[in-house]
Amino acid sequence: MLLDREGPIEALLTAMRNAAGGHGSTVLLEGEAGIGKTALLREFAERAEKDCTVLWGWCEALFTPRPLGPLQDMGRLLDARVAALLDRTAPPGRLFPALLDVLQRADRPIVLIFEDVHWADNATLDLVKYLGRRIALLRTVLVLSLRGDEVDANHPLMQVIGDLPSASVTRIALEPLSPEAVALLAKQAGRRAANLYRVTEGNPFFVTELLASGEAESGRVPASIRDAVWARLSRLTMAEREVLEVISIVPGSAEPWLIRALLGAGSEAMVDQCVARGLLRRDEQGALMFRHELARQATLDRLPPSLQRALHAKVEAAISQRPAAQASALLSRRVHHAAGADDGARVLELAPQAAAQAARLGAHREAASHLATALRYVAQATPELAAQLYDDWASEAGLSLLVYEPVIEAHHRAIQLWRKLGRVDKIGPNLCRLSRLHWRRGESKPAESYAEQAVREMESLAPGPGLAMAYSTRSQLHMLHYRFDEAVDWGMRAIALADQLGEIETRVHALNNVGTALLFADRPGGRERLEESLALALEHGFHDHAVRAYTNFAECALASKDLALAERLLAEGIALSTRHDLDSATQYLLGRQAQLRMEQGRFREAETIAQGVMNLDRLPMVMHLPALIVLGRVRVRMGEPDSLALLQRALEEGVATGELQRVVPVRLALAEAAWLADDQSASHRQLTALAAMDLNNFRSPDFGELAVWWQRCGMAEPLPKSKAQIPLQCAAELRGDPLAAAREWDRLGLPYEAALALAQVRGADAGPALARAVTMFDSLGARPAAALARKQAQRLGVAGQLPKARRGPYGVARRHPLGLTRHEQQVLALIAEGMSNKEAAQHLSRSPRTIEHQVSAVLGKFNAANRMEVLLRLRGEPWLLSPVDTRPSAEN
């Protein structure tokens, strides 16, 4: 029996019992090296195995972790189809749903134990996130053991853990043994406990090793566990030490076939002796490993470098003799041992293969790591291989490492080498990626320059896919900077070449650019092209392109004030991006949803959604800018004190991008804020800055809004002309008919803009118009605008016609962002708790048929196919789970 561990074991057993009832969870088992995590899990497994299936998998301390290591370990015991997909290195999009299907169909609870996830590869972390966000509806417990002292706030694992639903996560922090427990262990070993607790600080592994070594008797207990392990090794026979030294070269476990290859068939007796001594142990499949990773590392440290290199080479050679399918699955280990052997030629052969395999699994961080290992030997590579290594590493690192200078430098090295080799076809894609990298950093001039150079380089060759994407990249840059004619021209070139070459993905990309540019420029054909881009992306499974199509299409709908279309597109886009774990895209879309709620006059909902996005860490600047702009603008309208600081931050970030879409709305918001504060000079500064821009590149709604504010703020000089058309509602106010403008804003469903137009009415209609404006502002919670309208009424002598001012703070009634009724919100809260329809019916005292209809209504409003997709939305959008009373209502 383990000492001091009943509480953690009971927590694991409780998680298992909850999973048996259909409420799965993720358990984080944390503790320092040697604290007894594995021993605890084995004790738990022994107690639980009659009630559930327990499967084990390990992450290993390879130079570059093998992709999906834990799943590789347990795959064949879990399901033959999953094992087959692993053998074929199927992408996550096929593998993960297959695993989920196995877990959903399981007839008894399953406990998946992922040991040492602090060493996990990127694909394993993606799997943890994928399962962790769905596990509440599974009869599964996912146990993750990790060394807390090796995982800091910037570790990728912590980012994944932070994204898991807190309601389905249990943390177990293993504490050191108590002094009483250490004394008991010493007594059981027939040793004295003097100084033992002080030196070991209760670490079970340290205690056990020191007691086993016999050093605990002396007053000179080793301060390092390495010394303890070495002391014990020195008491072994030479044959036993040789077995341990050879096996120490293999991180994790060594399979029986590998043991035979390394030690020979006659070594079995000596291996059994090491197992009997407790130095090694076997898993369920006969693989051999050290009882603790610390012991392996300490043993390895004893070996001279020359012997380590020789053993690494021997292991790699043994793995290379396996059948082709198995050798492919062991590529990460082969790279590790080839690098350990300092065999540059072998690394250069194997690392690119391992990187390609990792990339297919979506493990781009591991792919970059393998390629970085190969680059250590780039001096031994042929010029063509060296160029390809720089090219591939820059591509993978650009996706996964969030670094810029090294990636940019690698692209330049690749370009230099490709140019020497005369491979111009390889230069163009590197230039396109350089353009994208500089664009992400807000460096528009280099971005433009590299995109132009890519086109020139690719046009020197026969037309090919690289040229088509170069054209589309130019189109995208022009579209983002509102150069619509150029965007359409380059996009149509890309489409024509893509059609000639049969490149569907490039066609999807270019149709998006052209359709968006045409819609923003008020030219025909834009909607049709965006609809085709979206349909093709969905048909061919290009999820990221589909989400980009939803994003741009929704932005066009918002600009044209087609709020019903924007509502549908945003709902579908958010559902799709959530379903496929495209988190950054989801947050960008949520920023646009916050903008929609602001346009609808639902300020509190807009604020809640935007603040939720801004609360997320590590979100790229461009992905949070829509939410930041809305948060600043809506708080200006509600009179919140931090609104100007938010808008100033948004302006600084927007200016850095060089894109009008990031600057114009912010300056207009600052002009509105100054107008509300009766600060004429501040509003004039913002409007003058906008007028100094190229107004011919403004979208019609932006230019119309600028013209209206120009008139409201009483600018002395006339606004420079633009070829942009002014929308009907803006034109009505500009020609002196604010009542007509208000009616048009009402028709479009924008109450705040309608009230602003009413506040401009003069003459005989001023009193009734201002009275209605004040009522509307009050209902929206727009306190500054309401106060300004009251001042205007005082100046015009019609204050007596206004409604009485409200006393005390006024709170706007909050609606659910997706329009759920109160009963539906109660059902949603119970769905989030994992209740079945039957349980919800009993809890709310409603009929099963009523609950069934209300659950269907919730799924429909979430655009969700099932409850799991609802839970995924709630994880990314916690504000959707409004606090409601889930007790039975008298309304029933």
VEXSE-409701 format. One record per residue (C-alpha): x, y, z; residue in three letters. Coordinates in steps of 0.5 Angstrom, whole numbers, padded with zeros to 4 digits, always signed. Example, Ala and Ser with C-alpha at 12.3 -4.5 7.8 and 13.67 -1.06 7.14 Angstrom:
+0025-0009+0016Ala/+0027-0002+0014Ser/
END
This chain:
+0000+0000+0000Met/+0002+0007-0002Leu/+0003+0012+0004Leu/+0000+0019+0004Asp/-0003+0017-0002Arg/-0011+0015-0001Glu/-0013+0022-0002Gly/-0010+0023-0010Pro/-0013+0015-0011Ile/-0020+0017-0009Glu/-0020+0023-0013Ala/-0018+0018-0019Leu/-0023+0013-0017Leu/-0028+0018-0017Thr/-0027+0021-0024Ala/-0027+0014-0026Met/-0034+0013-0023Arg/-0036+0019-0026Asn/-0034+0017-0033Ala/-0038+0011-0032Ala/-0044+0015-0031Gly/-0043+0019-0037Gly/-0039+0025-0035His/-0032+0024-0037Gly/-0026+0029-0035Ser/-0019+0030-0035Thr/-0014+0029-0029Val/-0008+0033-0029Leu/-0003+0029-0024Leu/+0003+0034-0022Glu/+0009+0033-0018Gly/+0016+0034-0019Glu/+0021+0028-0021Ala/+0021+0022-0017Gly/+0015+0024-0013Ile/+0011+0018-0014Gly/+0006+0019-0020Lys/+0007+0013-0024Thr/+0007+0009-0017Ala/+0000+0012-0016Leu/-0003+0011-0022Leu/-0001+0003-0022Arg/-0004+0003-0015Glu/-0010+0006-0018Phe/-0010+0002-0024Ala/-0010-0004-0020Glu/-0016-0002-0016Arg/-0020+0000-0022Ala/-0018-0005-0027Glu/-0025-0009-0026Lys/-0029-0003-0027Asp/-0026+0000-0033Cys/-0020-0001-0038Thr/-0014+0002-0037Val/-0009+0004-0043Leu/-0002+0007-0042Trp/+0002+0011-0046Gly/+0009+0015-0045Trp/+0012+0021-0048Cys/+0019+0021-0048Glu/+0025+0025-0048Ala/+0028+0024-0055Leu/+0031+0030-0058Phe/+0025+0031-0062Thr/+0019+0027-0059Pro/+0015+0022-0064Arg/+0009+0025-0066Pro/+0003+0022-0062Leu/+0007+0018-0058Gly/+0002+0016-0052Pro/-0003+0014-0058Leu/+0002+0010-0061Gln/+0004+0006-0055Asp/-0004+0004-0054Met/-0007+0004-0061Gly/-0007-0003-0062Arg/-0010-0005-0055Leu/-0015+0001-0056Leu/-0018-0001-0063Asp/-0015-0004-0070Ala/-0018+0002-0074Arg/-0014+0007-0070Val/-0008+0003-0070Ala/-0009+0002-0078Ala/-0009+0010-0078Leu/-0003+0011-0074Leu/+0001+0006-0079Asp/-0001+0010-0085Arg/+0000+0017-0081Thr/-0007+0019-0082Ala/-0008+0027-0081Pro/-0011+0029-0075Pro/-0017+0031-0079Gly/-0018+0023-0080Arg/-0015+0020-0074Leu/-0018+0024-0068Phe/-0025+0023-0070Pro/-0024+0016-0071Ala/-0021+0015-0064Leu/-0027+0020-0061Leu/-0032+0015-0064Asp/-0028+0009-0061Val/-0029+0012-0054Leu/-0036+0014-0056Gln/-0038+0007-0057Arg/-0034+0004-0051Ala/-0039-0001-0047Asp/-0035+0001-0041Arg/-0031+0007-0038Pro/-0024+0008-0041Ile/-0018+0011-0037Val/-0013+0014-0042Leu/-0006+0015-0038Ile/-0001+0020-0042Phe/+0005+0019-0038Glu/+0010+0025-0038Asp/+0006+0030-0042Val/+0012+0035-0041His/+0015+0032-0046Trp/+0009+0031-0051Ala/+0010+0033-0058Asp/+0005+0038-0061Asn/+0001+0033-0064Ala/+0000+0030-0058Thr/-0002+0037-0055Leu/-0007+0038-0060Asp/-0010+0031-0058Leu/-0010+0033-0051Val/-0014+0039-0053Lys/-0019+0035-0058Tyr/-0021+0030-0053Leu/-0021+0035-0047Gly/-0026+0040-0050Arg/-0030+0034-0051Arg/-0029+0029-0046Ile/-0035+0031-0041Ala/-0040+0027-0046Leu/-0035+0021-0046Leu/-0035+0015-0041Arg/-0027+0017-0041Thr/-0022+0019-0036Val/-0016+0022-0039Leu/-0010+0022-0034Val/-0004+0027-0036Leu/+0002+0026-0031Ser/+0007+0032-0031Leu/+0013+0035-0028Arg/+0010+0041-0025Gly/+0017+0044-0024Asp/+0019+0043-0032Glu/+0013+0047-0034Val/+0013+0054-0034Asp/+0008+0059-0036Ala/+0010+0059-0043Asn/+0011+0052-0044His/+0006+0049-0050Pro/+0003+0045-0045Leu/+0000+0050-0040Met/-0003+0054-0046Gln/-0007+0047-0048Val/-0009+0046-0041Ile/-0011+0053-0040Gly/-0016+0052-0046Asp/-0019+0046-0043Leu/-0026+0047-0040Pro/-0025+0048-0032Ser/-0031+0044-0030Ala/-0028+0038-0033Ser/-0021+0038-0031Val/-0019+0036-0024Thr/-0012+0037-0021Arg/-0008+0033-0017Ile/-0002+0036-0014Ala/+0002+0030-0011Leu/+0006+0033-0004Glu/+0012+0030-0001Pro/+0012+0024+0004Leu/+0011+0026+0011Ser/+0017+0025+0016Pro/+0012+0020+0019Glu/+0012+0016+0012Ala/+0019+0017+0011Val/+0021+0014+0018Ala/+0016+0008+0017Leu/+0019+0007+0010Leu/+0026+0007+0014Ala/+0024+0002+0019Lys/+0021-0003+0014Gln/+0028-0003+0011Ala/+0031-0004+0017Gly/+0035+0003+0017Arg/+0035+0009+0021Arg/+0032+0015+0019Ala/+0037+0020+0022Ala/+0037+0026+0017Asn/+0034+0022+0011Leu/+0028+0026+0011Tyr/+0032+0033+0011Arg/+0036+0030+0005Val/+0031+0027+0001Thr/+0025+0032+0003Glu/+0020+0027+0003Gly/+0021+0025-0005Asn/+0019+0018-0005Pro/+0024+0016-0011Phe/+0030+0019-0007Phe/+0028+0016-0001Val/+0027+0009-0004Thr/+0034+0009-0008Glu/+0038+0012-0002Leu/+0035+0006+0003Leu/+0036+0001-0003Ala/+0043+0004-0004Ser/+0045+0003+0004Gly/+0048+0010+0004Glu/+0042+0012+0009Ala/+0046+0009+0015Glu/+0051+0014+0014Ser/+0051+0022+0016Gly/+0054+0023+0009Arg/+0047+0022+0005Val/+0049+0024-0002Pro/+0046+0031-0004Ala/+0044+0028-0011Ser/+0040+0023-0013Ile/+0045+0021-0019Arg/+0050+0020-0013Asp/+0045+0015-0010Ala/+0044+0011-0017Val/+0051+0011-0018Trp/+0052+0008-0011Ala/+0047+0003-0013Arg/+0050+0001-0020Leu/+0057+0000-0017Ser/+0054-0006-0012Arg/+0052-0009-0019Leu/+0056-0014-0023Thr/+0059-0012-0029Met/+0054-0016-0033Ala/+0048-0013-0030Glu/+0051-0006-0031Arg/+0052-0007-0038Glu/+0045-0009-0039Val/+0043-0002-0035Leu/+0048+0002-0039Glu/+0046-0001-0046Val/+0038+0000-0044Ile/+0040+0007-0041Ser/+0041+0010-0049Ile/+0034+0009-0050Val/+0029+0014-0048Pro/+0022+0011-0045Gly/+0022+0004-0046Ser/+0026-0001-0051Ala/+0022-0007-0054Glu/+0024-0014-0054Pro/+0026-0014-0061Trp/+0031-0008-0059Leu/+0033-0012-0053Ile/+0035-0018-0057Arg/+0039-0014-0062Ala/+0043-0010-0057Leu/+0044-0015-0052Leu/+0043-0021-0056Gly/+0039-0027-0054Ala/+0043-0030-0048Gly/+0042-0024-0044Ser/+0035-0025-0042Glu/+0037-0028-0035Ala/+0041-0022-0034Met/+0035-0018-0036Val/+0030-0022-0031Asp/+0035-0021-0026Gln/+0035-0013-0026Cys/+0028-0013-0027Val/+0028-0018-0020Ala/+0032-0013-0017Arg/+0027-0007-0018Gly/+0032-0004-0023Leu/+0028-0005-0029Leu/+0021-0006-0030Arg/+0016-0009-0036Arg/+0010-0006-0039Asp/+0004-0010-0041Glu/+0007-0011-0048Gln/+0014-0014-0045Gly/+0018-0007-0047Ala/+0023-0006-0042Leu/+0024+0001-0038Met/+0028+0004-0032Phe/+0023+0004-0026Arg/+0024+0011-0026His/+0027+0016-0031Glu/+0032+0019-0027Leu/+0035+0013-0026Ala/+0036+0012-0033Arg/+0039+0019-0034Gln/+0043+0018-0028Ala/+0046+0011-0031Thr/+0047+0015-0038Leu/+0051+0020-0035Asp/+0056+0015-0033Arg/+0058+0013-0040Leu/+0063+0017-0044Pro/+0061+0020-0050Pro/+0065+0016-0055Ser/+0061+0010-0052Leu/+0054+0014-0052Gln/+0055+0015-0059Arg/+0057+0008-0061Ala/+0051+0005-0057Leu/+0046+0011-0061His/+0049+0008-0067Ala/+0047+0001-0065Lys/+0040+0003-0064Val/+0039+0006-0070Glu/+0042+0001-0074Ala/+0037-0004-0070Ala/+0031+0000-0072Ile/+0033+0001-0079Ser/+0033-0007-0080Gln/+0025-0007-0078Arg/+0020-0008-0083Pro/+0019-0002-0087Ala/+0012+0000-0084Ala/+0015-0001-0077Gln/+0021+0003-0079Ala/+0017+0009-0081Ser/+0013+0009-0075Ala/+0020+0010-0071Leu/+0023+0015-0075Leu/+0023+0020-0069Ser/+0027+0015-0065Arg/+0032+0014-0071Arg/+0033+0021-0072Val/+0034+0022-0064His/+0039+0016-0064His/+0043+0018-0071Ala/+0044+0025-0068Ala/+0046+0022-0062Gly/+0051+0018-0066Ala/+0053+0024-0069Asp/+0052+0021-0076Asp/+0051+0027-0080Gly/+0049+0023-0086Ala/+0044+0019-0083Arg/+0041+0025-0080Val/+0040+0029-0087Leu/+0037+0022-0089Glu/+0032+0021-0084Leu/+0030+0028-0081Ala/+0027+0031-0087Pro/+0023+0024-0087Gln/+0021+0025-0080Ala/+0019+0032-0081Ala/+0014+0031-0087Ala/+0011+0025-0083Gln/+0010+0030-0077Ala/+0007+0035-0081Ala/+0002+0030-0084Arg/+0000+0029-0077Leu/-0001+0037-0076Gly/+0005+0037-0071Ala/+0009+0043-0074His/+0013+0044-0068Arg/+0016+0037-0069Glu/+0017+0038-0076Ala/+0021+0044-0075Ala/+0025+0041-0069Ser/+0027+0035-0074His/+0029+0040-0079Leu/+0033+0044-0074Ala/+0037+0038-0072Thr/+0038+0037-0080Ala/+0041+0044-0080Leu/+0046+0042-0075Arg/+0049+0038-0081Tyr/+0048+0043-0086Val/+0055+0043-0088Ala/+0055+0036-0090Gln/+0049+0037-0094Ala/+0049+0038-0102Thr/+0047+0045-0104Pro/+0040+0043-0106Glu/+0039+0039-0100Leu/+0041+0045-0096Ala/+0037+0050-0100Ala/+0031+0045-0098Gln/+0032+0044-0091Leu/+0032+0052-0090Tyr/+0026+0052-0094Asp/+0022+0047-0090Asp/+0025+0049-0084Trp/+0022+0056-0085Ala/+0016+0054-0087Ser/+0014+0049-0081Glu/+0017+0054-0076Ala/+0013+0060-0079Gly/+0007+0056-0078Leu/+0009+0054-0071Ser/+0014+0057-0067Leu/+0012+0065-0067Leu/+0019+0067-0069Val/+0020+0072-0074Tyr/+0028+0074-0075Glu/+0030+0067-0076Pro/+0025+0065-0080Val/+0026+0071-0085Ile/+0034+0069-0085Glu/+0032+0062-0087Ala/+0028+0064-0093His/+0033+0069-0095His/+0039+0063-0094Arg/+0034+0058-0098Ala/+0033+0064-0104Ile/+0040+0065-0104Gln/+0042+0057-0105Leu/+0036+0056-0110Trp/+0038+0062-0114Arg/+0046+0059-0115Lys/+0042+0052-0117Leu/+0038+0056-0122Gly/+0032+0054-0119Arg/+0027+0060-0120Val/+0021+0056-0119Asp/+0023+0055-0111Lys/+0025+0062-0110Ile/+0017+0065-0111Gly/+0014+0061-0106Pro/+0019+0063-0101Asn/+0018+0071-0103Leu/+0011+0070-0102Cys/+0012+0067-0095Arg/+0017+0073-0094Leu/+0011+0078-0096Ser/+0006+0074-0091Arg/+0011+0075-0085Leu/+0013+0082-0086His/+0005+0083-0087Trp/+0004+0080-0080Arg/+0009+0085-0077Arg/+0005+0091-0080Gly/+0011+0092-0085Glu/+0007+0093-0091Ser/+0013+0096-0095Lys/+0017+0090-0095Pro/+0011+0086-0096Ala/+0009+0089-0102Glu/+0016+0089-0105Ser/+0017+0081-0104Tyr/+0010+0080-0107Ala/+0012+0084-0113Glu/+0018+0080-0113Gln/+0015+0073-0113Ala/+0011+0075-0119Val/+0017+0077-0123Arg/+0021+0071-0121Glu/+0015+0066-0123Met/+0013+0070-0129Glu/+0020+0068-0132Ser/+0018+0061-0132Leu/+0013+0057-0135Ala/+0006+0058-0132Pro/+0005+0054-0126Gly/+0002+0053-0119Pro/+0007+0058-0116Gly/+0005+0063-0120Leu/-0002+0063-0119Ala/-0001+0063-0112Met/+0003+0069-0113Ala/-0002+0073-0117Tyr/-0007+0071-0111Ser/-0002+0073-0106Thr/-0002+0080-0109Arg/-0009+0080-0110Ser/-0010+0079-0103Gln/-0005+0085-0101Leu/-0009+0090-0105His/-0016+0088-0102Met/-0013+0088-0095Leu/-0011+0095-0097His/-0017+0097-0100Tyr/-0014+0098-0107Arg/-0020+0094-0110Phe/-0019+0095-0118Asp/-0012+0092-0117Glu/-0014+0086-0112Ala/-0020+0084-0118Val/-0014+0085-0123Asp/-0009+0080-0120Trp/-0015+0076-0117Gly/-0018+0074-0124Met/-0011+0073-0127Arg/-0010+0068-0121Ala/-0017+0065-0122Ile/-0015+0064-0130Ala/-0009+0060-0129Leu/-0011+0056-0123Ala/-0017+0054-0128Asp/-0012+0052-0133Gln/-0008+0048-0128Leu/-0014+0045-0124Gly/-0012+0048-0118Glu/-0018+0048-0114Ile/-0015+0051-0107Glu/-0012+0057-0111Thr/-0018+0058-0114Arg/-0022+0058-0107Val/-0017+0063-0105His/-0017+0068-0111Ala/-0025+0068-0111Leu/-0025+0070-0104Asn/-0020+0076-0105Asn/-0024+0078-0112Val/-0031+0077-0109Gly/-0029+0081-0103Thr/-0026+0087-0107Ala/-0032+0087-0111Leu/-0037+0088-0106Leu/-0033+0093-0102Phe/-0032+0097-0108Ala/-0040+0097-0110Asp/-0039+0093-0116Arg/-0043+0087-0119Pro/-0041+0080-0118Gly/-0038+0080-0111Gly/-0043+0076-0108Arg/-0043+0071-0113Glu/-0036+0070-0112Arg/-0036+0070-0105Leu/-0041+0065-0105Glu/-0037+0060-0110Glu/-0031+0061-0106Ser/-0035+0059-0099Leu/-0038+0053-0103Ala/-0032+0050-0106Leu/-0028+0051-0099Ala/-0034+0047-0096Leu/-0034+0042-0101Glu/-0027+0040-0101His/-0026+0041-0094Gly/-0021+0047-0094Phe/-0024+0049-0087His/-0019+0055-0086Asp/-0021+0058-0093His/-0028+0057-0091Ala/-0027+0060-0085Val/-0024+0066-0089Arg/-0030+0066-0093Ala/-0035+0067-0088Tyr/-0030+0072-0085Thr/-0030+0077-0091Asn/-0037+0075-0093Phe/-0040+0077-0086Ala/-0035+0084-0086Glu/-0038+0085-0093Cys/-0045+0084-0090Ala/-0044+0089-0084Leu/-0041+0094-0088Ala/-0047+0094-0093Ser/-0052+0094-0086Lys/-0055+0087-0088Asp/-0055+0085-0081Leu/-0059+0079-0082Ala/-0054+0076-0087Leu/-0049+0078-0083Ala/-0052+0074-0077Glu/-0053+0068-0081Arg/-0046+0068-0084Leu/-0043+0069-0077Leu/-0047+0064-0074Ala/-0044+0059-0079Glu/-0037+0061-0079Gly/-0036+0061-0071Ile/-0040+0054-0071Ala/-0035+0051-0077Leu/-0029+0054-0074Ser/-0030+0052-0067Thr/-0032+0045-0070Arg/-0025+0045-0073His/-0021+0048-0067Asp/-0019+0054-0071Leu/-0019+0058-0065Asp/-0016+0065-0067Ser/-0021+0065-0073Ala/-0026+0064-0068Thr/-0024+0070-0064Gln/-0023+0074-0070Tyr/-0031+0072-0072Leu/-0033+0073-0065Leu/-0030+0080-0066Gly/-0034+0081-0072Arg/-0040+0078-0068Gln/-0039+0084-0062Ala/-0039+0089-0068Gln/-0046+0086-0070Leu/-0049+0087-0063Arg/-0046+0094-0063Met/-0050+0096-0069Glu/-0056+0092-0067Gln/-0056+0097-0061Gly/-0055+0091-0056Arg/-0049+0094-0053Phe/-0048+0090-0046Arg/-0048+0084-0051Glu/-0043+0087-0055Ala/-0038+0089-0049Glu/-0039+0082-0046Thr/-0037+0079-0053Ile/-0031+0083-0054Ala/-0028+0083-0047Gln/-0029+0076-0047Gly/-0024+0076-0053Val/-0019+0081-0050Met/-0019+0077-0044Asn/-0015+0071-0048Leu/-0008+0071-0048Asp/-0003+0070-0054Arg/-0008+0072-0059Leu/-0005+0075-0065Pro/-0006+0083-0066Met/-0010+0083-0072Val/-0014+0077-0069Met/-0016+0081-0063His/-0017+0088-0067Leu/-0024+0087-0069Pro/-0026+0086-0061Ala/-0022+0092-0059Leu/-0025+0097-0063Ile/-0032+0095-0061Val/-0030+0095-0054Leu/-0027+0102-0054Gly/-0033+0104-0059Arg/-0039+0101-0055Val/-0036+0104-0048Arg/-0035+0111-0051Val/-0043+0110-0053Arg/-0044+0108-0046Met/-0040+0113-0042Gly/-0035+0108-0039Glu/-0028+0111-0037Pro/-0023+0107-0040Asp/-0026+0108-0047Ser/-0021+0113-0050Leu/-0015+0109-0048Ala/-0018+0103-0051Leu/-0019+0107-0058Leu/-0012+0110-0057Gln/-0009+0103-0057Arg/-0013+0100-0063Ala/-0011+0106-0067Leu/-0003+0105-0065Glu/-0004+0098-0067Glu/-0009+0099-0073Gly/-0004+0104-0076Val/+0002+0099-0075Ala/-0002+0095-0080Thr/-0002+0100-0086Gly/-0010+0098-0087Glu/-0015+0103-0088Leu/-0020+0098-0085Gln/-0016+0098-0078Arg/-0015+0105-0078Val/-0022+0109-0081Val/-0027+0106-0076Pro/-0022+0108-0070Val/-0021+0115-0072Arg/-0029+0115-0073Leu/-0030+0113-0066Ala/-0025+0118-0063Leu/-0029+0123-0067Ala/-0035+0121-0064Glu/-0032+0121-0057Ala/-0030+0128-0058Ala/-0037+0130-0061Trp/-0040+0127-0055Leu/-0036+0130-0050Ala/-0037+0137-0054Asp/-0029+0137-0055Asp/-0029+0141-0062Gln/-0022+0141-0063Ser/-0021+0133-0062Ala/-0026+0131-0067Ser/-0023+0136-0072His/-0016+0133-0071Arg/-0019+0126-0072Gln/-0023+0128-0078Leu/-0018+0132-0081Thr/-0013+0126-0081Ala/-0018+0122-0084Leu/-0019+0127-0090Ala/-0012+0127-0091Ala/-0012+0119-0093Met/-0014+0117-0100Asp/-0021+0118-0100Leu/-0022+0114-0107Asn/-0020+0108-0103Asn/-0025+0109-0098Phe/-0031+0104-0098Arg/-0038+0107-0099Ser/-0040+0106-0092Pro/-0034+0109-0089Asp/-0034+0115-0093Phe/-0041+0116-0092Gly/-0040+0116-0084Glu/-0034+0121-0085Leu/-0038+0126-0089Ala/-0044+0125-0084Val/-0039+0127-0078Trp/-0036+0132-0082Trp/-0042+0136-0082Gln/-0044+0134-0075Arg/-0038+0137-0073Cys/-0038+0143-0077Gly/-0032+0143-0080Met/-0030+0149-0084Ala/-0027+0147-0090Glu/-0031+0142-0095Pro/-0030+0135-0095Leu/-0025+0133-0101Pro/-0029+0129-0106Lys/-0029+0121-0107Ser/-0031+0116-0112Lys/-0034+0112-0107Ala/-0042+0113-0107Gln/-0045+0115-0101Ile/-0051+0110-0098Pro/-0058+0113-0098Leu/-0059+0114-0090Gln/-0052+0118-0090Cys/-0054+0122-0096Ala/-0061+0124-0093Ala/-0058+0127-0087Glu/-0053+0131-0091Leu/-0058+0134-0096Arg/-0062+0136-0089Gly/-0067+0131-0088Asp/-0065+0127-0082Pro/-0072+0125-0081Leu/-0071+0121-0087Ala/-0064+0118-0085Ala/-0067+0116-0078Ala/-0073+0112-0082Arg/-0068+0109-0086Glu/-0063+0107-0080Trp/-0069+0104-0077Asp/-0071+0100-0083Arg/-0064+0097-0083Leu/-0064+0096-0076Gly/-0059+0100-0073Leu/-0063+0104-0067Pro/-0057+0108-0065Tyr/-0055+0111-0071Glu/-0063+0113-0072Ala/-0063+0116-0066Ala/-0056+0120-0068Leu/-0060+0122-0074Ala/-0066+0125-0070Leu/-0062+0129-0066Ala/-0060+0133-0072Gln/-0067+0135-0073Val/-0069+0143-0073Arg/-0075+0147-0074Gly/-0082+0145-0072Ala/-0080+0138-0071Asp/-0074+0138-0067Ala/-0078+0137-0060Gly/-0082+0131-0062Pro/-0075+0128-0066Ala/-0071+0130-0060Leu/-0076+0127-0055Ala/-0076+0120-0059Arg/-0068+0120-0059Ala/-0067+0121-0052Val/-0072+0115-0051Thr/-0068+0111-0055Met/-0061+0113-0052Phe/-0064+0111-0045Asp/-0066+0105-0048Ser/-0059+0103-0051Leu/-0056+0105-0045Gly/-0052+0111-0049Ala/-0052+0116-0043Arg/-0047+0121-0047Pro/-0051+0122-0053Ala/-0058+0122-0048Ala/-0054+0128-0044Ala/-0052+0131-0051Leu/-0059+0131-0054Ala/-0062+0134-0047Arg/-0057+0140-0048Lys/-0059+0141-0055Gln/-0066+0141-0053Ala/-0065+0146-0048Gln/-0061+0151-0053Arg/-0067+0150-0058Leu/-0072+0151-0052Gly/-0076+0144-0053Val/-0073+0141-0047Ala/-0081+0141-0044Gly/-0082+0136-0049Gln/-0077+0131-0047Leu/-0078+0125-0042Pro/-0076+0126-0035Lys/-0069+0124-0034Ala/-0068+0117-0030Arg/-0065+0118-0023Arg/-0060+0114-0021Gly/-0056+0109-0025Pro/-0060+0106-0031Tyr/-0058+0099-0033Gly/-0060+0096-0040Val/-0064+0090-0040Ala/-0059+0084-0042Arg/-0061+0079-0048Arg/-0058+0073-0049His/-0053+0074-0055Pro/-0056+0068-0059Leu/-0063+0070-0057Gly/-0064+0064-0052Leu/-0071+0064-0048Thr/-0070+0064-0041Arg/-0073+0057-0041His/-0068+0055-0046Glu/-0062+0058-0042Gln/-0064+0054-0036Gln/-0063+0048-0041Val/-0057+0050-0044Leu/-0054+0051-0036Ala/-0056+0043-0035Leu/-0053+0041-0042Ile/-0046+0045-0039Ala/-0047+0040-0033Glu/-0047+0034-0037Gly/-0055+0032-0036Met/-0059+0028-0040Ser/-0065+0030-0043Asn/-0069+0025-0038Lys/-0065+0028-0032Glu/-0066+0036-0035Ala/-0074+0034-0035Ala/-0074+0031-0028Gln/-0069+0037-0025His/-0074+0043-0029Leu/-0080+0039-0027Ser/-0082+0039-0035Arg/-0084+0034-0040Ser/-0079+0030-0043Pro/-0082+0032-0050Arg/-0082+0039-0048Thr/-0074+0038-0046Ile/-0073+0035-0053Glu/-0076+0041-0056His/-0072+0046-0052Gln/-0066+0042-0053Val/-0067+0042-0061Ser/-0068+0050-0060Ala/-0061+0051-0057Val/-0058+0047-0062Leu/-0061+0050-0067Gly/-0059+0057-0065Lys/-0052+0055-0063Phe/-0052+0052-0071Asn/-0049+0046-0067Ala/-0050+0039-0070Ala/-0050+0036-0063Asn/-0049+0037-0055Arg/-0041+0037-0056Met/-0041+0042-0061Glu/-0045+0047-0056Val/-0040+0045-0050Leu/-0034+0047-0055Leu/-0038+0054-0056Arg/-0039+0055-0049Leu/-0031+0054-0048Arg/-0029+0059-0053Gly/-0035+0064-0051Glu/-0037+0063-0044Pro/-0041+0069-0044Trp/-0046+0065-0048Leu/-0048+0061-0041Leu/-0051+0067-0038Ser/-0053+0066-0030Pro/-0060+0063-0030Val/-0064+0060-0024Asp/-0065+0053-0026Thr/-0070+0051-0021Arg/-0077+0050-0024Pro/-0080+0056-0026Ser/-0088+0058-0025Ala/-0088+0060-0032Glu/-0089+0052-0033Asn/
END
